[in-house]
Protein backbone atom coordinates (compact mmCIF):
# COMPACT_ATOMS: atom_id res chain seq x y z
CA UNK A 1 0.00 0.00 0.00
CA UNK A 2 1.12 3.61 -0.45
CA UNK A 3 1.62 6.36 2.08
CA UNK A 4 -1.40 8.66 2.32
CA UNK A 5 -0.91 12.29 3.35
CA UNK A 6 -3.61 14.43 4.94
CA UNK A 7 -3.13 18.17 5.35
CA UNK A 8 -5.31 19.96 7.89
CA UNK A 9 -5.48 23.17 9.89
CA UNK A 10 -6.32 23.84 13.52
CA UNK A 11 -9.83 25.23 13.84
CA UNK A 12 -8.61 28.24 15.85
CA UNK A 13 -7.47 30.79 13.26
CA UNK A 14 -5.76 34.08 14.15
CA UNK A 15 -7.63 37.03 12.68
CA UNK A 16 -7.44 40.82 12.67
CA UNK A 17 -9.17 43.82 11.15
CA UNK A 18 -7.18 45.07 8.18
CA UNK A 19 -7.84 47.43 5.27
CA UNK A 20 -11.44 47.91 6.40
CA UNK A 21 -12.08 44.15 6.41
CA UNK A 22 -12.88 42.21 9.56
CA UNK A 23 -11.72 38.77 10.60
CA UNK A 24 -8.83 38.64 8.15
CA UNK A 25 -7.02 35.32 8.72
CA UNK A 26 -3.31 35.99 9.10
CA UNK A 27 -1.95 33.04 11.10
CA UNK A 28 -2.78 29.34 10.95
CA UNK A 29 -1.49 26.19 12.63
CA UNK A 30 -1.22 23.43 10.01
CA UNK A 31 -0.69 19.70 10.38
CA UNK A 32 0.48 17.01 7.99
CA UNK A 33 -0.52 13.47 9.00
CA UNK A 34 0.83 10.54 7.00
CA UNK A 35 0.12 6.83 7.26
CA UNK A 36 0.69 3.52 5.57
CA UNK A 37 -0.66 0.08 6.43
CA UNK A 38 1.58 -2.92 5.75
CA UNK A 39 0.54 -6.47 6.61
CA UNK A 40 -2.25 -5.19 8.84
CA UNK A 41 -0.03 -2.81 10.83
CA UNK A 42 -0.44 0.95 10.41
CA UNK A 43 2.62 3.22 10.57
CA UNK A 44 2.13 6.96 11.10
CA UNK A 45 3.98 10.22 11.43
CA UNK A 46 2.92 13.83 11.69
CA UNK A 47 4.27 17.36 11.61
CA UNK A 48 2.71 20.65 12.60
CA UNK A 49 3.72 24.27 12.51
CA UNK A 50 2.36 27.79 12.59
CA UNK A 51 2.49 29.88 9.44
CA UNK A 52 1.76 33.52 8.73
CA UNK A 53 -0.29 34.14 5.63
CA UNK A 54 0.38 37.00 3.24
CA UNK A 55 -2.35 39.57 3.78
CA UNK A 56 -0.72 42.36 1.77
CA UNK A 57 -2.85 44.03 -0.89
CA UNK A 58 -6.21 42.62 0.19
CA UNK A 59 -8.96 43.08 -2.41
CA UNK A 60 -12.43 43.57 -0.95
CA UNK A 61 -14.01 42.25 -4.16
CA UNK A 62 -12.35 38.82 -3.78
CA UNK A 63 -12.20 38.73 0.02
CA UNK A 64 -13.93 35.67 1.51
CA UNK A 65 -15.86 36.45 4.68
CA UNK A 66 -14.70 34.47 7.71
CA UNK A 67 -18.10 32.77 8.03
CA UNK A 68 -17.83 31.52 4.44
CA UNK A 69 -14.33 30.01 4.70
CA UNK A 70 -13.92 26.29 4.21
CA UNK A 71 -11.22 24.04 5.59
CA UNK A 72 -10.08 23.25 2.03
CA UNK A 73 -9.64 26.97 1.23
CA UNK A 74 -7.49 27.56 4.31
CA UNK A 75 -5.45 24.39 3.70
CA UNK A 76 -4.91 25.64 0.13
CA UNK A 77 -3.67 29.00 1.42
CA UNK A 78 -1.29 27.24 3.81
CA UNK A 79 0.15 24.95 1.14
CA UNK A 80 0.56 27.88 -1.26
CA UNK A 81 2.38 29.87 1.43
CA UNK A 82 4.63 26.92 2.36
CA UNK A 83 5.60 26.48 -1.29
CA UNK A 84 6.10 30.25 -1.75
CA UNK A 85 8.37 30.50 1.30
CA UNK A 86 11.00 28.34 -0.38
CA UNK A 87 11.51 31.08 -2.98
CA UNK A 88 12.43 33.38 -0.09
CA UNK A 89 14.85 30.82 1.35
CA UNK A 90 12.62 29.50 4.14
CA UNK A 91 11.77 25.87 4.80
CA UNK A 92 10.88 23.23 2.26
CA UNK A 93 8.00 22.80 -0.18
CA UNK A 94 4.94 20.69 0.62
CA UNK A 95 6.19 17.84 -1.57
CA UNK A 96 9.38 17.63 0.52
CA UNK A 97 7.35 17.52 3.75
CA UNK A 98 5.45 14.58 2.26
CA UNK A 99 8.66 12.93 1.02
CA UNK A 100 10.17 13.27 4.51
CA UNK A 101 7.12 11.61 6.01
CA UNK A 102 7.38 8.81 3.47
CA UNK A 103 11.04 8.26 4.44
CA UNK A 104 10.11 8.28 8.14
CA UNK A 105 7.44 5.63 7.60
CA UNK A 106 9.81 3.52 5.48
CA UNK A 107 12.27 3.55 8.39
CA UNK A 108 9.51 2.46 10.76
CA UNK A 109 8.64 -0.44 8.47
CA UNK A 110 12.28 -1.44 7.88
CA UNK A 111 14.37 0.05 10.72
CA UNK A 112 17.92 0.87 9.59
CA UNK A 113 19.28 -0.03 13.01
CA UNK A 114 18.47 -2.64 15.62
CA UNK A 115 19.23 -3.34 19.25
CA UNK A 116 20.51 -6.86 19.83
CA UNK A 117 21.20 -8.71 23.04
CA UNK A 118 24.92 -9.47 23.43
CA UNK A 119 25.88 -13.08 22.74
CA UNK A 120 27.45 -13.54 26.18
CA UNK A 121 24.16 -12.81 27.97
CA UNK A 122 22.27 -15.95 28.95
N, C-alpha and C positions, 0 to 999 in steps of 0.2 A: 504494500500500500504506500501511498505518497504522503508526505508531510502536508498538512493543511494549516493555513495561516489565517487567523481572524484578527482584524484590526478593530479596535473599539475606542471609545472615549468615556471618561468619567462623566456622570450626569450632572456634576456641579461645574458649570462653566463660569469663568471670570468675565464680567461685563463692566462697561462704563458708558457714560454719555459722551458722545464725540460728534463733532460737526453737526450738531442739532439732531442727532439720532440717538435714541435711547436703547439700552441693553445691547451695545455693540460687543460681541464676543472678541476678546483679545488674548485670552490665555486658556489653554486646554491641557488636561492630563490625558495622554493617550496610552494605550496598551496594545501590545502585539502578543497574542497567544498562539502557540504552534503545537501541533500534536501529530503523532503517527502511531498506528496500532500494528504490531507485528506479532504474529502467533498468539493472538488474544491478549497481549499485554500492550497497554497504552503508555507511550513516552511523551512527556510534555516539557515545555519551557516557555517562559514569558519574559517580556521586558516592558517597562513603563517609563515615561518621562513627561515632563511638562514642556510645552512649547508655546512661544508667543507668536500669535498670528499677525500678519501685516495688515494693519488697518489704515495705512496711508491712502489718501485720495479716495475716500468713500464716496460712492455715487448713490444718492437717495433714490434714483429711479431703478436701481438694481438691488438695493439693500433688501435683505430678507428679514422680516420682523422676527424677533426672538421666539414668539409663540408659534411661528410657522417653520422653524428650523427642524430638520430631521437629523437623526443620527448619521445617516449616510452622507449628508451634506457636510457635517462637521468633520467626519472621518476623511472625506475628500479634501477639505481644507488642510487638515493636519498632514496628510500624505503629500500634498502639493508643497507645503511649507518645508517638510523634511527634505524632499528632493531639491527644493530651491536653495536650501541652506548649504548644500555641498558646493554650489557655485561660489559661495562666499567663504568657503574654506572651513565650514563647520560640519562635523558629524559625517554620517554616511547616508546614502540614499535608501529608500524603503526596500528595494530589492536586496541590498546588502544586509539589512536587518533580517530579512527572511532567510537569506543564505546562511547567516550566522546561526540562526535558530535550527536550520536544517543540519548544519555541522554539529551543533550541540546534541541534537537528538541522535544523530549517527553515532556519536561517541557514547551515548547512553546505551544504545543497542549493542555496539561492539566496543567496549571500553579499551582504550589504547594502553592502559596499565592495569595491573592486578596486584592484589596483596595475597601472598602465599605464606603458608606456615612453613617455617624452617624445617629441613629434613631431620634435624637432630631432636626435634620435639616429639615426644611420644604421643 
